Amino acid sequence: MGEIAVSAQHLDHLLHDPASTYGAPYQQAYSDLAETPRGQPVAEIVPLLRAAADAALLGFTGADLAEQAEAISTGARYELRVRVTGS
């Protein structure tokens, strides 16, 4: 599955943190898309994930987003390895 590096100070861009003022965590956008009916074409999901990743200032590759979109489309579990960096 996927892997991303996120600085410790921007972890709230990826994961929801109630103490954070950051308003567009990627986790929420992914969860919202994952709740849509299965079978939605991957080609329709990728641009939505790209917009969410861009809004969250996360550097997912096209391959990462395609993997995530495939999981959403099929209802499969998706595991993302997060490496937290110091800066």
N, C-alpha and C positions, 0 to 999 in steps of 0.2 A: 504494500500500500504506500501511500504518500509520506513525504517527510518535508518539513519546513523549519527553517531557523527563524526565530523571533527574538528580538532583544527583550531583556527583562522589563525595560521601561515601556515596551509596546505590546506586552502580552495581552493587554485588554483590547487590542485590535482584533485578536483572534478569538479569545474566550470572553464570555460575559462576566463582568465584574461589577456587582452592584455599587461598589465604592467608587467606580470610575465615572468620569464625566464624558468619556468617549462614547459616542452615540451610534456607531455602526459596526459592532463586532461581527466578524465573519461567521462565528458559530450560530448566531441567530438567523442569518440569511440562509445558511446551509440547512438548518433545522426547518425553517419555513418551506424551503423547496422540497425537502425530503417528505413533507406531509402532503404534497400534491399527489394526485393519482399516479400509480405506476404506469409505465408504458409511454410516458411522454418522451419524445425523441431526444436523444443526447444532443443533437445539433441545436435544439431549442433551449436546453438547460445550460449549456456551456456559456453562452453570452450573459446569462443571468448570474452565473457564478463568477464570471470575469468582472462584471460590474460590481459585485459584492466584494471581491478580492481587491479591486482597484480602490473602492471606497474605504476599505479597511487598511489600505497601504501595505498589502501583503504580496509577496513576490511568487505566487504560484505560477508554475509553467503551464503551457497549453496541455501538456500530457497529464499533469496533476489534475487540472480541471476536467479533462475528458474522463479520467478515472473516477472522479467524484460524480460527474454527471451520469456515468454508466451505473454506478451504485444507486443513485437516486432513481434512475429510470427502471431498474430491475428490482429495487427494494432490498438490495444486498447491503450488508454492513460495510462500512468504510472505516478503516483505521488510519489515523493520521499521526505520525510520529512528530512530536514537536521538540526541537532542540532550542533551549533557551540560552541566549548568549548574554554576555555581561554588559554590552553597550547597546 
